[in-house]
Amino acid sequence: MSSADAAAGEVLVLDSTVSGGAGSTLAQKFVAAGKTPVVVDDATWASMTAAQFDAYDAIVLGDPNCGASVPAAAEANAAVWSSVVDGNVIAIGSDETFHETQGGDQLMASAAAFTVAQPGKTGAYISLSCYYHDTAPNTPVPLLSGFGTFTMTGVGCYNDAHIVATHPALTGLTDATLSNWSCSVHEAFDSFPVSFEVLAIAQGIGTSYTATDGSVGTPYILARGVTVVSDIDLAPLTAAKKVGQTHTVTATVTSDDPSPGSPVVGTTVTFTVIAGPNTGTTGTGTTNASGVASFSYPGAAVGEDTIEATFLDGLGRTQRSNRVTATWSVAANNAPNISSDSTTVQYSDALAPTMLASATDPDSDPLTMSATALPAALSGSDNGSGGFSVSGTATAVPAAYPVKYTANDGTDSSTSSDDITITKEDCTLTAPVTIQSSAAGNTTLTATLGEPDSSPGDRSGKTISFSGTDGSGPVGPFTGTTNGAGVVSVPVPLAEGVYALNASFAGDAYYYNCQTTSETIVTVSPAKFKVTGGGWISQGTGKTSFGFNAKSDVTGLHGQIAIQPSSSSKAKFHGKVVLTLSGSGNTATWTGTGKWNGVAGYKFTASVVDNGTSGKKGDTISLLVQTSGGTTVFTTGGAKPLKGGNIVVH
């Protein structure tokens, strides 16, 4: 046949490996197992795809009566057809068809039933016939390369076979069935993948292989899907674990003495990872009263481990368990667990380093901590072990600030939010206990805005109000603005009297309200200062005459001055506005504005000394008249003694 199309329940047979096609003994053994053989030639086989092979219940390469050459078509595309084999596999190092009448018939029947024993999967029956009968040790087997690395050696002919594994489909197969064919064994396996178990050995030939039941020989039939014959059983058969987790296997050791299944107590079991990412991991355990010993180990990398266990039986033989697998995959990352706290601090106060967020990682990954939206001037610090602290001086506008804290383990992040609340600062307001002043000028009211602690904030630009009473009614309010030190000075024109004043601050976005805790007593004395005079002084070849009065009272400053320069000049000055007036003892100085030759926009400065009752006895006067821009139009050139007249400082 040449068709490669498959129908349900069919097995694919390579025609060049059987004698008689679909009517061959091997093909009929598959019929007996409930399957329909489809026989294809080499060309058809070579052209088939993996999907076409996968449609069959088994792939069959029989024994062409001790053939000398490996089937080229099957060897050439071994990677294709073997890739779909996911069921039971048997590889036979003998020529069972050639020895059909000596036990080969039973081997074909049992092997065919075993190959198709897993419904829904594709099995493989592979006879190596006599292909490797005369080969040197460790000869590669390309026909099986799709399953892993296999090597074989020729053993000539050997007749003592021993079965070391079982399967329900192999029930009729015995040591006697496989032995004494005149040449039961043509070739044996030097090495093979751990996914295969030895089904039968050439017992007594070679010493490098000890079977699971403790017997010694050379493997010549391999199988995948069998259970080894041994007094030690390992479980579980398969396991799926995450890298970093711990896997535990349990070995049960029994004996037929005094009865089958009797536990072997107190024996040492050796566990070994023989293949996979954790190869070489090993450990021992001692069987308990139930004949059970356990072994646990953590997975360090992704992949599939193969694990076996051994013990030394009562006859001194090393028995091996069945092999089990553990598949390790990347552990799903667990996000960190984070929690946070809120805190409150007053404006301008210092926040000592305070742990406001903490996190742990379920996977023990190192964590990086951070925070966003911290209030101005506050900073955060990652302590390197899952903690996050906040510190600094609170300078932001008082409010509740939602802060988001983040813990990152390098893969995932977790967040938690809490408020850092900045509250308004308390304030203090202090003022002098008493103030002495005169109605002759402004009274300066002062106060200082402060805080109860030693870390003041920005106290500039705060509006302070002074108000109180003078005994007859309310006075004020008078307001002013603080400087950077929190000090306010407000000049106020207070009339003569005694005042009881308080200073207050209404509060703002940064500070609560506050006021002075006691009144300031302000005493304003009456205005009694006055200066009067008139006369003349000598100036050049002429004389300059003058007359004036200036005084300070509760209503302000008042006065006039008239100046008539040298008699040879027709210029004159007349001022009626007093801007300033000061004096001490017998001296006085005042300024003001007036008209020069009848024209407004001029200013004057006058300074006098009253040295007695008669001006001629030492009174002096200094006069200066200027434009508003500072150009001098008249001056006495400093203090001049009076030649006539008098000056009185009251």
FILO-386526 format. One record per residue (C-alpha): residue in one letter; x, y, z. Coordinates in steps of 0.5 Angstrom, whole numbers, plus 500, padded with zeros to 3 digits. Each point is the difference from the previous one (the first is absolute). Layout:
<atoms>
AXYZ ...
</atoms>
This chain:
<atoms>
M500500500 S502507499 S495504503 A501504507 D493502501 A498497507 A493498503 A498499507 G504494503 E505499495 V508499501 L505502495 V505494498 L506501496 D500495494 S507499500 T500498507 V495494500 S499494496 G494499496 G497507501 A493501504 G500492500 S507500504 T500497507 L502506503 A494504496 Q495495502 K502500508 F498508499 V493497497 A500496506 A501506505 G494503496 K503504495 T501501492 P506499497 V502505495 V506498496 V504506496 D506499496 D507504501 A498506495 T493501503 W503500507 A506505498 S495505498 M495500506 T499505505 A500500507 A493502500 Q499494496 F504495504 D496503506 A493497497 Y502493502 D500496506 A507497499 I506501496 V503493498 L507498498 G500492500 D506495500 P501499492 N503493502 C506502503 G501505495 A507503500 S499507498 V496505504 P494503496 A502506496 A494503499 A498500508 E507502502 A500506495 N494503503 A500497507 A499507503 V494501497 W496494502 S503499507 S498507501 V492498500 V502494505 D496501506 G498493502 N504494502 V506498497 I504494499 A507499497 I502493499 G508498499 S498493497 D497497494 E493497502 T497499494 F506495498 H499497506 E492500500 T500492502 Q505501506 G496505504 G500506495 D493499498 Q498501507 L505506501 M496503493 A493499503 S502503507 A504506497 A494502495 A495500506 F505504504 T501505494 V493502500 A498499507 Q499508501 P494502496 G500507497 K508500499 T505497495 G504495502 A506497497 Y503493498 I507500498 S504493499 L507501499 S501493497 C507498499 Y502507498 Y505501505 H502493501 D508501499 T501507502 A505503504 P498502507 N496507501 T498500492 P495506499 V493498498 P497505496 L493497499 L499501507 S503507500 G493504500 F499497507 G507502503 T507497500 F501492499 T506496499 M500493499 T506494500 G500493496 V499494505 G501495495 C495495503 Y497499507 N494496502 D499502507 A494505501 H497503506 I494505500 V501506505 A494504499 T493499499 H493502497 P493497500 A501499492 L506496501 T497495505 G502494495 L507502499 T505496505 D507499500 A499493497 T497503494 L506504499 S505495501 N503495496 W499502493 S507498498 C501507500 S495504504 V505506501 H503503494 E502507502 A499504507 F500507502 D506503503 S496507501 F493503500 P496505502 V497500507 S493501498 F501492498 E500494504 V503494499 L495494498 A505494500 I507499501 A505495497 Q501497507 G507499502 I504503494 G503506502 T501503507 S499508499 Y492500501 T496498506 A493499498 T494503505 D499493503 G508499502 S501496494 V507501496 G500500492 T500504494 P493503498 Y498498493 I492502500 L498507502 A493503501 R497506502 G493499504 V502494504 T501499508 V507497502 V500494504 S503502507 D499500507 I500507501 D494505497 L501507499 A494505500 P497505498 L501498493 T500507497 A500507504 A499507497 K504505505 K502507499 V508502501 G501501507 Q495496503 T502493503 H498493497 T499494504 V501493498 T498494504 A503493499 T497494502 V504493501 T497494501 S502492500 D497494499 D502497507 P496498503 S495502495 P500504494 G499508502 S503499507 P504507501 V507500501 V502504506 G506504502 T503499493 T504506497 V497503493 T504504496 F496506496 T504503493 V498505495 I503496494 A498505495 G497507499 P501507503 N502497507 T504494497 G505498506 T495502506 T500494504 G498498507 T499494505 G494498504 T499494505 T493496499 N495500506 A496495502 S496500494 G506499496 V500508498 A505505499 S500507497 F504505497 S499507498 Y504505496 P498507497 G500502493 A506504498 A498501492 V495499495 G499493497 E499493501 D503496505 T501492500 I500497507 E502493502 A501496507 T504494502 F501496506 L505494501 D495494501 G501494504 L504496495 G505506500 R497502493 T499507498 Q493501498 R497506497 S493503500 N496502494 R502507497 V495506502 T501507497 A499507503 T498506495 W503507503 S497506497 V501508501 A497501506 A494506499 N503506504 N496502506 A499507501 P503504506 N495501506 I500507502 S497504506 S501508502 D498504505 S497508501 T504505504 T499507502 V505506500 Q499507502 Y502505494 S507502501 D502495505 A505494499 L498493498 A505495503 P501494496 T493496500 M499494497 L494501496 A500494496 S502492500 A500494496 T502493499 D500496494 P497493500 D506497496 S506504504 D501504494 P504506502 L496506500 T500508498 M496505503 S498506498 A495506501 T496505496 A497506501 L503502507 P499507502 A505505499 A507500504 L498493502 S505494497 G499493501 S505494501 D500493498 N504496506 G502494495 S496495504 G492502498 G500506504 F498507498 S501506504 V498508499 S504506504 G501507499 T497507502 A493501498 T500506496 A494498495 V493504501 P496496506 A496495497 A499492499 Y505498495 P498493497 V507496499 K500494496 Y506495502 T502494496 A504494501 N503496494 D503494500 G503500493 T494497496 D494503504 S498506504 S495501505 T498507503 S497502506 S497507501 D500505507 D499507502 I506504502 T496506503 I503507502 T496504505 K501507501 E505502505 D498504507 C503507500 T501505506 L500507500 T504505504 A500507501 P503505505 V497501507 T500507499 I502506495 Q501507502 S499505494 S498507499 A495503496 A505504496 G501495495 N498492499 T499495505 T504494497 L496493502 T504494500 A499492500 T503494499 L497494497 G503493502 E499493501 P500496507 D506495497 S507501498 S499499492 P496506498 G497501493 D499505495 R497506504 S501505495 G494504497 K495499506 T495505501 I500502507 S495504503 F500505506 S494502504 G497502507 T497506504 D503507502 G494500506 S495503496 G499496494 P503495496 V507501496 G502497494 P501496496 F507501498 T503495495 G507499498 T504494496 T505496503 N507499498 G505494499 A501500508 G492500501 V501507503 V495506498 S500507501 V495505499 P500507501 V494503502 P498508502 L497499507 A498506504 E502501507 G497495505 V501493502 Y498494496 A499493501 L501496494 N501493498 A503497493 S497494497 F501495494 A494497496 G504494498 D501498492 A501494496 Y506498505 Y499503507 Y494499505 N498507502 C503503507 Q500507504 T504503505 T499497507 S500507503 E499507498 T505505499 I499507503 V502505496 T501507503 V500506495 S502507504 P497506497 A504504495 K504506503 F505502495 K500506497 V506505497 T499508498 G504505498 G502506496 G505505498 W506501495 I507498498 S506503497 Q501497493 G505503495 T499508500 G493499502 K495497505 T495494499 S494501505 F495494502 G495498504 F497493502 N495496505 A500492500 K496495504 S498493501 D493498504 V495495500 T497502493 G507500497 L506505497 H498507499 G504507499 Q503505495 I506503498 A502506496 I507502497 Q502507497 P507499497 S505506500 S497507499 S503500494 S496495497 K492500499 A500492501 K496497505 F497493503 H494499504 G498493502 K494497504 V501493500 V504496505 L502493499 T505498505 L501503507 S505498505 G504503506 S504498506 G502505505 N501507497 T501498493 A494498495 T500498492 W494500496 T498500492 G495502496 T497503493 G499507498 K500505494 W506503497 N498507498 G493498500 V501493496 A499494503 G504493500 Y506502505 K502497506 F504502506 T504498506 A501504506 S504499506 V501504506 V504501507 D497504506 N505502504 G497505505 T494505501 S504505495 G501498493 K507504500 K503496505 G501493496 D493498496 T502497493 I496499494 S501496494 L495500494 L500496493 V495501495 Q500495494 T496499494 S496493500 G506497496 G505502505 T503506497 T502506505 V497506499 F502503507 T504498506 T503504505 G506495499 G500497507 A498502507 K500508501 P500504506 L494505501 K502507499 G493502503 G494497502 N499493505 I498493499 V497496505 V499492500 H495498505 
</atoms>
